[in-house]
Amino acid sequence: MRQLNLILLLSFFNTNLLHAQVNPGPDIAWQECYGGSAEDFFADAILLEDGKILSVIVYYSNESEYYGSWLVKYNESFNELWRVYIGDEYCGSTGRQVKVSTLNNYLVLGNTGGCLDSIGGNDLIVVCIDEDGSKLWSRSYGSAQGDDSHTLLPTSDGGFLVGGSTRGFDGDLYMPAWNDLFYDDALIMKMDSLGEVEWVDIIGGTNPDLVSSNFLEVSPVQYLVMIASSSYDYDLAGSSEDDLKKHLLRVYDLDGNVLKEIILSADDNLIDQWNTLQLLPDGNVLIAGTGIAESDINPTFPEHDGFEGALAIINEELELIDLNLFGGLGNEYFLDIIPATIGGYYCLGYSSSSEGDLPGNHGEGDMWVLHVDGSFNLIWSKNIGSAGTDLFTSQAGALIEKDNMLYMFSQVSAQAGMPTGDLTCGDPSTNKVDAWVVALDLTTLGVENEPQQTSIKLFPNPVNHTLTIQLIHQIPLPVTYTIANTTGKTIETGELINPITQLNMGNNAPGVYLFSVLINDRTYSELFIKE
């Protein structure tokens, strides 16, 4: 609470430099909509080594000739080569992900229901398809209760891992589950190259638990996954009953052994939404997900509020060591993240804000694309959407960068009176959600494609004694710095002669301070708290 009161003193500062106008990003080159009278969306898309593209598209519009889920392959010019239905005839299906196996086949993960060979009301399905669009095999997995798929990853032995959730412990799921009240438990399975089950792990307690991230190979044949949980017993017995929301992070080997695990709270930093994992060059792991403006680490409150798009970093011991938040006064989420060719990362998310890190909003909520550099400084940010609310499912969406274009595969709310917002395609008479692909022309960024935030980083923050200043970019040294208090009075000035400098703050009174540096006639500032 004392830190919150100190942060509220920021109104004493002239912080216009901290709120530089956000670069609105690249222009839209073209877009296409697919769908009918219900909710239709892209669930996933990947770029192949030969420049072709695979996408998973889901049609909930039952009058459409394409009702159900399909794997679609496009050539380099985005012309459709073929499409394959996911599931068997007369079965409903919902696709989730597509991956390329180590045997160069395509593995599609999804859910089916109502099939002749269904184990329960809702089963997991994996379909193996060759490069020409021919089905090699299809296999359902599940229990007599409801089961749900979330993520798939091919493994080096030709098999694959699947993550999801289950409410049963029969059928393929022969391990005992902690679901006497039929709550969801997290489900992790390992299959061989033909889809035969090798092992199953069911994780949870008496409350809902489910896999909430992709699998990430953090070192050879060691796989990290996140599980969102609200349990505090059985497998989550090391957590507090009062801390109802949490993340269980686990590292598995190919035999199903748990090599490492940790429990992190989901109440104060990263909340329990879908997360995407990326391996960083230093061995740490980047998590793209959702945080809160009042987080313990690098909070953005009071300038921002609600949920924020979050880029978190965990170390090799799975400890949360850094958190970078982006958003405005509404709620934001990150859905996907990919490395950018020019450095840094492109993020896909959802936004309901029109201020802060967002250049505007077309309706109740937009899809959101942004670029951050390698130090997570914002380069550009773009709201893309219609006058309606454009997010239907939290697992809809993927980014692909190809030939100076950034493709967003997601969904949009069709609106009467088009064009509206960025939407120029689709059937406005349906007023439903269409699958939507948007091509952003990265060549339209021009010379403005540079970081709009500060070029300095301060840590730890809050600080007790020693404050470390890191100059993020290559900057001619020395540079002049100043430290001011909440009245605007300069209490210290000097020069930075190294990219990383440590300053003694032990004699400073507790409070909020503004650290500023002058670089090429431009001032960059960051706030810090002295405890």
C-alpha positions as CSV (number, residue, x, y, z in Angstrom):
1,M,0.0,0.0,0.0
2,R,2.9,2.4,0.8
3,Q,4.3,1.8,-2.7
4,L,0.9,2.5,-4.2
5,N,0.7,5.8,-2.4
6,L,4.2,6.7,-3.6
7,I,3.2,5.9,-7.2
8,L,0.2,8.2,-7.0
9,L,2.7,11.0,-6.4
10,L,3.7,10.8,-10.1
11,S,1.1,13.5,-10.8
12,F,3.7,16.0,-9.5
13,F,6.0,15.2,-12.5
14,N,5.7,16.6,-16.0
15,T,5.5,13.2,-17.6
16,N,4.9,14.1,-21.2
17,L,8.1,12.4,-22.2
18,L,6.9,9.2,-20.7
19,H,3.8,9.2,-23.0
20,A,5.3,9.7,-26.4
21,Q,2.8,9.2,-29.2
22,V,2.6,5.6,-30.2
23,N,3.6,4.7,-33.7
24,P,0.5,3.2,-35.3
25,G,2.4,0.6,-37.2
26,P,2.3,-0.7,-40.8
27,D,-0.5,-0.2,-43.4
28,I,-3.0,-2.9,-44.2
29,A,-2.2,-4.3,-47.7
30,W,-5.2,-6.6,-48.0
31,Q,-7.6,-8.7,-46.0
32,E,-10.0,-11.6,-46.5
33,C,-13.0,-13.0,-44.5
34,Y,-14.4,-16.5,-44.4
35,G,-17.6,-17.6,-42.7
36,G,-21.4,-17.7,-42.5
37,S,-24.1,-16.9,-40.0
38,A,-22.3,-18.1,-36.9
39,E,-18.8,-17.8,-35.3
40,D,-16.0,-18.8,-37.6
41,F,-12.3,-18.3,-36.9
42,F,-8.7,-19.1,-37.6
43,A,-7.3,-21.3,-34.8
44,D,-3.7,-21.5,-36.0
45,A,-1.3,-20.9,-38.9
46,I,2.4,-21.7,-39.5
47,L,5.0,-20.9,-42.1
48,L,6.6,-23.9,-43.9
49,E,10.3,-24.0,-44.9
50,D,9.4,-23.7,-48.6
51,G,7.4,-20.5,-48.0
52,K,4.0,-22.2,-48.1
53,I,1.5,-21.6,-45.3
54,L,-0.7,-24.0,-43.3
55,S,-3.8,-22.8,-41.4
56,V,-6.4,-24.3,-39.2
57,I,-9.8,-22.7,-39.8
58,V,-13.0,-23.5,-37.8
59,Y,-16.5,-23.0,-39.2
60,Y,-19.4,-23.0,-36.7
61,S,-21.8,-21.8,-39.4
62,N,-23.7,-25.0,-40.2
63,E,-25.1,-23.8,-43.5
64,S,-21.5,-23.4,-44.8
65,E,-20.2,-26.0,-47.2
66,Y,-17.1,-26.0,-45.0
67,Y,-18.9,-26.6,-41.6
68,G,-16.4,-28.1,-39.2
69,S,-12.6,-27.7,-39.0
70,W,-10.2,-27.8,-41.9
71,L,-6.4,-27.8,-42.5
72,V,-5.8,-25.5,-45.5
73,K,-2.5,-25.2,-47.4
74,Y,-1.6,-22.1,-49.4
75,N,1.2,-21.5,-51.9
76,E,3.7,-18.6,-51.7
77,S,1.2,-16.3,-53.3
78,F,-1.5,-17.2,-50.8
79,N,-3.6,-19.2,-53.3
80,E,-5.2,-22.3,-51.8
81,L,-3.6,-25.6,-52.8
82,W,-5.8,-28.0,-50.9
83,R,-7.9,-28.4,-47.7
84,V,-8.6,-31.5,-45.6
85,Y,-11.4,-32.0,-43.1
86,I,-10.4,-32.6,-39.5
87,G,-12.4,-35.5,-38.1
88,D,-14.6,-38.2,-39.7
89,E,-17.8,-37.6,-41.8
90,Y,-20.8,-36.5,-39.7
91,C,-18.6,-35.6,-36.7
92,G,-18.4,-32.1,-35.3
93,S,-14.8,-30.9,-34.9
94,T,-12.9,-27.9,-33.5
95,G,-9.3,-27.6,-34.7
96,R,-6.6,-26.2,-32.3
97,Q,-3.1,-26.4,-33.7
98,V,-1.0,-27.7,-36.6
99,K,2.6,-28.7,-36.4
100,V,5.2,-30.3,-38.7
101,S,6.4,-33.7,-37.4
102,T,10.0,-34.8,-37.5
103,L,8.9,-37.1,-40.4
104,N,7.7,-34.0,-42.4
105,N,4.1,-34.8,-42.0
106,Y,1.4,-32.4,-40.7
107,L,-0.1,-33.2,-37.2
108,V,-3.4,-31.4,-36.5
109,L,-4.8,-31.3,-33.0
110,G,-8.4,-30.7,-32.2
111,N,-11.6,-32.0,-30.6
112,T,-14.5,-34.1,-32.0
113,G,-17.9,-35.2,-30.7
114,G,-20.7,-37.5,-31.9
115,C,-18.5,-39.8,-33.9
116,L,-19.2,-43.5,-34.3
117,D,-16.0,-44.4,-32.4
118,S,-16.3,-41.6,-29.8
119,I,-15.1,-42.6,-26.3
120,G,-17.1,-39.8,-24.6
121,G,-19.1,-36.7,-25.4
122,N,-16.0,-34.8,-26.4
123,D,-12.7,-36.4,-27.4
124,L,-9.2,-35.2,-28.4
125,I,-8.3,-36.0,-32.0
126,V,-4.9,-36.0,-33.8
127,V,-4.9,-36.3,-37.6
128,C,-1.7,-37.0,-39.6
129,I,-1.6,-35.6,-43.1
130,D,1.1,-35.8,-45.7
131,E,2.5,-32.9,-47.8
132,D,0.0,-33.6,-50.6
133,G,-3.1,-33.4,-48.4
134,S,-3.7,-37.2,-48.0
135,K,-4.7,-38.4,-44.5
136,L,-2.2,-41.0,-43.2
137,W,-4.1,-41.8,-40.0
138,S,-6.5,-40.3,-37.5
139,R,-6.8,-41.1,-33.8
140,S,-9.2,-40.1,-31.0
141,Y,-8.3,-40.0,-27.4
142,G,-10.3,-39.5,-24.2
143,S,-12.5,-40.8,-21.4
144,A,-16.2,-41.4,-20.9
145,Q,-16.4,-37.8,-19.6
146,G,-15.5,-34.6,-21.4
147,D,-12.0,-34.1,-22.6
148,D,-10.4,-31.0,-24.3
149,S,-7.3,-30.4,-26.3
150,H,-5.0,-27.4,-26.0
151,T,-1.5,-27.9,-27.5
152,L,0.7,-30.4,-29.4
153,L,4.5,-30.6,-29.9
154,P,6.4,-33.1,-32.1
155,T,9.3,-34.7,-30.3
156,S,12.7,-35.8,-31.6
157,D,11.8,-39.5,-31.5
158,G,9.1,-39.1,-34.2
159,G,6.3,-39.0,-31.6
160,F,4.5,-36.0,-30.1
161,L,3.2,-34.5,-26.8
162,V,-0.4,-33.4,-26.3
163,G,-1.7,-31.2,-23.5
164,G,-5.3,-30.5,-22.6
165,S,-7.8,-31.3,-19.8
166,T,-10.0,-34.2,-18.8
167,R,-12.9,-35.0,-16.5
168,G,-12.4,-38.8,-16.6
169,F,-9.9,-41.6,-15.9
170,D,-11.0,-44.4,-18.2
171,G,-10.6,-45.1,-21.9
172,D,-7.1,-43.9,-22.9
173,L,-6.8,-42.0,-19.6
174,Y,-6.0,-44.9,-17.4
175,M,-4.3,-42.9,-14.6
176,P,-6.3,-42.0,-11.5
177,A,-7.5,-38.4,-11.6
178,W,-8.5,-36.1,-8.7
179,N,-11.9,-35.3,-10.2
180,D,-14.5,-37.0,-8.0
181,L,-16.7,-34.0,-8.6
182,F,-16.0,-34.0,-12.3
183,Y,-13.9,-30.9,-12.3
184,D,-11.2,-30.6,-15.0
185,D,-7.7,-31.9,-14.4
186,A,-4.7,-31.1,-16.6
187,L,-3.9,-33.8,-19.1
188,I,-0.5,-34.5,-20.7
189,M,0.0,-37.4,-23.1
190,K,3.0,-38.8,-25.1
191,M,2.3,-40.7,-28.3
192,D,4.6,-42.5,-30.8
193,S,4.9,-41.7,-34.5
194,L,1.7,-43.6,-35.3
195,G,-0.3,-42.0,-32.5
196,E,-0.2,-44.9,-30.1
197,V,-0.3,-43.8,-26.4
198,E,3.1,-44.2,-24.6
199,W,2.3,-42.5,-21.3
200,V,-0.3,-40.3,-19.6
201,D,0.0,-37.8,-16.8
202,I,-3.1,-36.3,-15.1
203,I,-2.4,-33.4,-12.8
204,G,-4.6,-31.4,-10.5
205,G,-6.7,-31.2,-7.4
206,T,-10.4,-31.0,-6.5
207,N,-10.8,-27.7,-8.4
208,P,-10.4,-27.0,-12.2
209,D,-6.8,-27.4,-13.6
210,L,-5.8,-27.3,-17.3
211,V,-2.8,-26.9,-19.6
212,S,-2.5,-23.2,-20.3
213,S,0.6,-22.9,-22.6
214,N,2.4,-24.6,-25.5
215,F,5.1,-27.1,-24.9
216,L,8.6,-25.6,-25.1
217,E,11.8,-27.7,-25.5
218,V,14.1,-25.8,-23.0
219,S,17.0,-28.2,-23.6
220,P,17.4,-31.5,-25.5
221,V,14.4,-33.8,-24.8
222,Q,13.3,-31.6,-21.8
223,Y,9.9,-29.9,-22.3
224,L,8.4,-27.1,-20.2
225,V,4.6,-26.6,-19.9
226,M,2.4,-24.4,-17.8
227,I,-0.8,-25.5,-16.0
228,A,-3.4,-23.1,-14.7
229,S,-4.9,-24.2,-11.5
230,S,-7.3,-23.2,-8.7
231,S,-6.6,-26.3,-6.6
232,Y,-4.6,-26.3,-3.4
233,D,-4.5,-30.1,-2.7
234,Y,-3.3,-33.3,-4.2
235,D,-0.7,-32.3,-6.9
236,L,-1.1,-28.6,-5.8
237,A,-0.6,-29.4,-2.1
238,G,2.4,-27.1,-1.9
239,S,0.3,-24.0,-2.6
240,S,-1.9,-21.9,-0.4
241,E,-5.7,-22.3,-0.1
242,D,-6.0,-18.6,0.0
243,D,-4.1,-18.2,-3.2
244,L,-6.8,-19.7,-5.4
245,K,-5.3,-19.0,-8.8
246,K,-1.8,-20.2,-9.6
247,H,0.5,-21.5,-12.3
248,L,2.2,-24.9,-12.0
249,L,5.3,-25.0,-14.3
250,R,6.7,-28.4,-15.0
251,V,9.6,-29.8,-17.1
252,Y,9.2,-33.3,-18.5
253,D,11.5,-35.7,-20.2
254,L,10.5,-38.1,-23.0
255,D,9.7,-40.9,-20.4
256,G,7.2,-38.7,-18.5
257,N,9.5,-38.0,-15.6
258,V,9.1,-34.6,-13.9
259,L,12.6,-33.0,-13.8
260,K,11.6,-29.7,-12.4
261,E,8.5,-27.8,-11.1
262,I,7.5,-24.7,-9.4
263,I,4.2,-23.0,-8.3
264,L,3.7,-19.3,-9.1
265,S,0.8,-17.2,-8.0
266,A,-1.7,-16.1,-10.7
267,D,-3.2,-13.4,-8.5
268,D,-0.6,-10.7,-8.6
269,N,1.5,-10.8,-11.8
270,L,0.6,-13.2,-14.6
271,I,-3.1,-14.2,-14.5
272,D,-4.4,-17.6,-15.5
273,Q,-5.0,-17.1,-19.2
274,W,-3.4,-18.7,-22.3
275,N,0.4,-18.2,-22.4
276,T,2.8,-18.7,-25.3
277,L,6.4,-19.7,-24.5
278,Q,9.6,-18.7,-26.4
279,L,13.2,-19.7,-25.5
280,L,15.5,-16.7,-25.2
281,P,19.2,-16.8,-26.3
282,D,20.4,-16.6,-22.7
283,G,18.5,-19.8,-21.7
284,N,15.7,-17.9,-20.0
285,V,12.1,-18.3,-21.1
286,L,9.8,-15.6,-22.4
287,I,6.1,-15.9,-21.6
288,A,3.6,-13.9,-23.6
289,G,0.3,-13.8,-21.7
290,T,-1.7,-11.5,-19.5
291,G,-0.8,-9.5,-16.4
292,I,-2.4,-6.8,-14.3
293,A,-1.5,-3.1,-14.1
294,E,-1.1,-3.3,-10.3
295,S,1.5,-6.2,-10.6
296,D,4.3,-6.6,-8.0
297,I,6.9,-6.3,-10.8
298,N,7.1,-3.2,-12.9
299,P,3.5,-2.1,-12.3
300,T,1.8,0.2,-14.9
301,F,-0.9,1.6,-12.5
302,P,-2.2,4.3,-12.3
303,E,-1.5,5.3,-15.9
304,H,-2.9,2.0,-17.0
305,D,-5.6,-0.2,-15.4
306,G,-7.1,-3.7,-15.6
307,F,-5.5,-6.5,-17.5
308,E,-2.3,-5.8,-19.6
309,G,-0.5,-7.7,-22.3
310,A,2.4,-9.3,-20.5
311,L,5.9,-10.3,-21.5
312,A,7.3,-12.2,-18.6
313,I,10.7,-13.8,-18.1
314,I,11.5,-16.9,-16.0
315,N,15.0,-18.2,-15.4
316,E,16.3,-21.8,-15.7
317,E,14.9,-22.4,-12.2
318,L,11.5,-21.4,-13.4
319,E,11.4,-18.3,-11.2
320,L,9.7,-15.1,-12.4
321,I,12.4,-12.5,-12.7
322,D,11.0,-9.8,-15.0
323,L,7.6,-8.6,-16.3
324,N,6.9,-6.1,-19.1
325,L,3.3,-4.8,-19.4
326,F,1.5,-3.1,-22.3
327,G,-2.0,-1.7,-22.5
328,G,-4.3,1.1,-21.5
329,L,-7.2,1.8,-19.3
330,G,-9.2,-1.2,-20.6
331,N,-8.3,-4.9,-20.7
332,E,-5.6,-6.4,-22.9
333,Y,-4.4,-10.0,-23.6
334,F,-1.6,-11.5,-25.6
335,L,-2.4,-14.6,-27.7
336,D,0.7,-15.3,-29.8
337,I,4.3,-14.1,-30.2
338,I,6.9,-14.7,-32.9
339,P,10.5,-13.5,-33.4
340,A,10.8,-10.5,-35.8
341,T,13.3,-10.8,-38.7
342,I,14.7,-7.3,-37.8
343,G,15.0,-8.2,-34.1
344,G,12.6,-8.2,-31.2
345,Y,9.2,-9.8,-31.3
346,Y,5.8,-9.4,-32.9
347,C,2.9,-10.0,-30.5
348,L,-0.8,-10.7,-31.3
349,G,-3.4,-9.8,-28.7
350,Y,-6.8,-8.4,-28.0
351,S,-7.4,-4.8,-26.8
352,S,-10.3,-2.8,-25.4
353,S,-8.3,0.4,-24.8
354,S,-7.8,3.6,-26.9
355,E,-5.0,5.1,-24.9
356,G,-1.7,4.2,-23.3
357,D,0.2,1.9,-25.6
358,L,-2.8,1.7,-28.0
359,P,-3.2,4.2,-30.8
360,G,-7.0,3.9,-30.9
361,N,-9.9,1.4,-30.9
362,H,-12.6,0.9,-33.5
363,G,-15.2,-0.8,-31.3
364,E,-15.8,-2.6,-28.0
365,G,-12.6,-4.6,-28.6
366,D,-10.1,-5.0,-31.3
367,M,-7.4,-7.4,-32.4
368,W,-4.0,-5.9,-31.5
369,V,-0.6,-6.3,-33.1
370,L,2.6,-4.7,-31.8
371,H,6.4,-4.9,-32.2
372,V,8.9,-4.7,-29.3
373,D,12.7,-4.7,-29.6
374,G,15.0,-7.2,-27.8
375,S,14.8,-5.2,-24.6
376,F,11.0,-5.1,-24.8
377,N,10.7,-1.4,-25.7
378,L,7.6,-0.7,-27.8
379,I,8.4,0.1,-31.4
380,W,4.8,0.2,-32.9
381,S,1.3,-0.8,-31.8
382,K,-1.8,-1.2,-34.0
383,N,-5.4,-1.8,-33.2
384,I,-7.2,-3.8,-36.0
385,G,-10.9,-4.4,-35.9
386,S,-14.5,-3.5,-36.6
387,A,-17.1,-1.4,-34.7
388,G,-18.1,-4.6,-32.8
389,T,-16.3,-6.9,-30.4
390,D,-13.8,-9.0,-32.4
391,L,-12.6,-11.7,-29.9
392,F,-14.8,-14.8,-29.8
393,T,-12.3,-17.4,-28.4
394,S,-9.1,-16.9,-26.6
395,Q,-7.3,-19.6,-28.7
396,A,-8.1,-17.9,-32.1
397,G,-5.1,-16.3,-33.7
398,A,-1.6,-16.6,-35.0
399,L,1.1,-14.4,-36.7
400,I,3.3,-15.2,-39.6
401,E,6.1,-13.0,-41.0
402,K,6.9,-13.6,-44.7
403,D,8.5,-11.4,-47.4
404,N,8.1,-8.0,-45.6
405,M,4.5,-8.9,-44.8
406,L,3.1,-9.7,-41.3
407,Y,0.0,-11.9,-41.6
408,M,-2.6,-11.9,-38.8
409,F,-4.9,-14.9,-38.7
410,S,-7.8,-14.4,-36.3
411,Q,-11.4,-13.3,-36.4
412,V,-13.6,-10.2,-36.7
413,S,-17.1,-9.2,-35.9
414,A,-19.1,-8.5,-39.1
415,Q,-20.9,-5.2,-38.9
416,A,-23.7,-3.6,-41.0
417,G,-22.7,-0.5,-42.9
418,M,-19.2,-1.7,-43.9
419,P,-16.5,-0.6,-44.3
420,T,-16.3,0.0,-40.5
421,G,-13.0,0.3,-38.7
422,D,-10.5,-1.7,-40.6
423,L,-13.1,-4.2,-41.8
424,T,-13.8,-4.2,-45.6
425,C,-14.7,-7.9,-46.1
426,G,-17.4,-10.4,-44.9
427,D,-21.2,-10.4,-45.0
428,P,-22.6,-7.5,-43.0
429,S,-26.1,-9.1,-42.9
430,T,-24.9,-11.9,-40.6
431,N,-23.6,-9.7,-37.8
432,K,-21.5,-12.6,-36.6
433,V,-17.8,-13.5,-36.3
434,D,-15.8,-14.4,-39.4
435,A,-12.4,-15.9,-39.8
436,W,-10.2,-13.0,-40.8
437,V,-6.7,-12.8,-42.3
438,V,-5.0,-9.4,-42.6
439,A,-1.7,-8.7,-44.4
440,L,0.3,-5.8,-42.9
441,D,2.9,-4.3,-45.2
442,L,6.1,-3.9,-43.1
443,T,7.7,-1.7,-45.8
444,T,5.2,1.1,-45.0
445,L,6.8,1.7,-41.6
446,G,9.6,3.9,-43.1
447,V,12.1,5.7,-40.8
448,E,9.6,5.8,-37.9
449,N,10.2,2.1,-37.2
450,E,12.2,2.8,-34.0
451,P,11.6,2.4,-30.3
452,Q,9.2,5.0,-28.8
453,Q,10.0,4.3,-25.2
454,T,13.1,4.9,-23.1
455,S,16.6,3.7,-23.9
456,I,17.4,3.1,-20.2
457,K,16.5,0.4,-17.7
458,L,16.7,0.7,-13.9
459,F,16.8,-2.2,-11.5
460,P,16.0,-3.3,-8.9
461,N,12.9,-1.2,-8.7
462,P,12.0,-0.5,-5.9
463,V,15.6,-0.2,-4.6
464,N,17.1,-0.2,-1.1
465,H,20.8,0.7,-1.6
466,T,22.3,0.1,-5.1
467,L,20.5,1.2,-8.2
468,T,21.8,-0.3,-11.5
469,I,21.4,1.8,-14.7
470,Q,21.6,0.0,-18.0
471,L,21.8,1.8,-21.4
472,I,19.8,-0.5,-23.7
473,H,21.0,0.7,-27.1
474,Q,24.4,1.6,-28.4
475,I,24.8,5.1,-27.2
476,P,27.9,7.4,-27.4
477,L,29.4,7.8,-24.0
478,P,29.6,9.7,-21.7
479,V,26.0,10.9,-21.1
480,T,24.7,13.3,-18.4
481,Y,22.1,12.1,-15.9
482,T,19.9,13.8,-13.3
483,I,17.8,12.5,-10.4
484,A,14.8,14.6,-9.3
485,N,12.4,14.2,-6.4
486,T,8.6,14.6,-6.4
487,T,8.8,18.4,-6.2
488,G,10.9,18.5,-9.4
489,K,14.1,19.5,-7.4
490,T,17.3,18.0,-8.8
491,I,19.0,16.1,-6.0
492,E,21.9,14.5,-8.0
493,T,23.6,14.9,-11.4
494,G,26.6,13.3,-13.0
495,E,27.9,11.3,-16.0
496,L,27.5,7.7,-17.1
497,I,30.7,6.5,-18.7
498,N,29.8,2.8,-19.0
499,P,26.8,1.0,-20.5
500,I,26.0,-0.4,-17.0
501,T,26.5,1.8,-13.9
502,Q,25.7,1.4,-10.3
503,L,24.7,4.3,-8.0
504,N,24.4,4.3,-4.2
505,M,20.8,5.3,-3.2
506,G,21.4,4.4,0.5
507,N,21.4,8.0,1.7
508,N,18.2,9.1,-0.3
509,A,15.0,9.4,1.6
510,P,12.2,6.9,0.8
511,G,10.0,8.1,-2.1
512,V,9.5,8.3,-5.8
513,Y,12.3,9.7,-8.0
514,L,12.7,10.5,-11.7
515,F,16.0,9.4,-13.3
516,S,16.7,11.2,-16.6
517,V,19.5,11.0,-19.2
518,L,20.3,13.4,-22.1
519,I,21.1,11.5,-25.3
520,N,21.7,13.4,-28.6
521,D,19.7,16.4,-27.3
522,R,16.8,14.2,-26.3
523,T,15.8,13.4,-22.7
524,Y,14.8,9.9,-21.7
525,S,13.3,9.3,-18.2
526,E,12.4,6.4,-15.9
527,L,10.7,6.4,-12.5
528,F,12.0,4.4,-9.5
529,I,11.1,4.0,-5.9
530,K,13.5,4.2,-3.0
531,E,12.3,2.1,0.0
